[in-house]
């Protein structure tokens, strides 16, 4: 998608690479407001915090909500290097994110285009605009390399 902004995804990939170096699954997230101002740049911190919910998306949403002083981020866009899981998709809906951009698809754990297809469920009260496949080759390669190094 040549008309989509690439800078936030480049930032998300950079923080994902740093996460890999720290031994975390390399997923990065960047939250931007309607003007394109970066509110959060986060990566998975599950191992570091010993917290199974410390996914990059949740950390970005928490930081954005903290900065805004409110849980609704309806004028914000979220860029993530990997298709969000069901937990993160639920949080994205609750925060009422305007647009979700993600890199690599995740047939095993993803819940946007795969699995539960969270945003397509009748019980989902908010559906962001969704743009998948943004820099997917680079995001997928980073994940494959990370897991190959651990085998």
C-alpha positions, 0 to 999 in steps of 0.5 A, a space after each residue: 500500500 504505497 499511500 500508507 505512512 511507513 514511518 510509524 511501522 519503521 519505528 515499530 520494527 526498530 523497537 521490535 529488533 531491540 526487543 529481540 536483542 533483549 530476548 523478547 519475542 520481537 513485536 513492536 507497536 507505535 501509537 500515533 495521534 491524528 496529526 501523526 505525533 508519536 504517543 508511544 513506541 513499545 515492544 513486547 516486555 513479557 519476559 522482562 516484566 514476567 507479565 503475560 499481558 505485556 504485549 507491545 500493543 497493550 503497552 502502547 495503549 496504556 501509554 497513550 491512555 496515560 498521556 491523554 488521561 482517558 481510555 478512549 483513543 478514537 483519534 489514534 492509529 496503532 502500528 504493530 509488526 504482527 497481527 494482534 492476538 485476541 487479547 490485544 484485539 479486545 483492547 484495541 476495540 475497547 480503546 476505540 482505535 481509529 486505524 490498525 496497521 499491522 505487518 506480518 500475519 499470524 495464522 497461529 495466534 492472530 485474531 484479526 484475519 485469522 483465528 477468532 477474527 475478533 473485529 468481525 464478531 457481532 459482539 465487537 462494539 468497535 471495529 477500526 479500519 484495518 490495513 494488514 501486510 505493511 512491511 510484512 516481509 521484514 516483520 516476518 523475517 525478524 520473527 523467523 530469525 528470532 525463533 530459528 536462533 532459539 531452536 
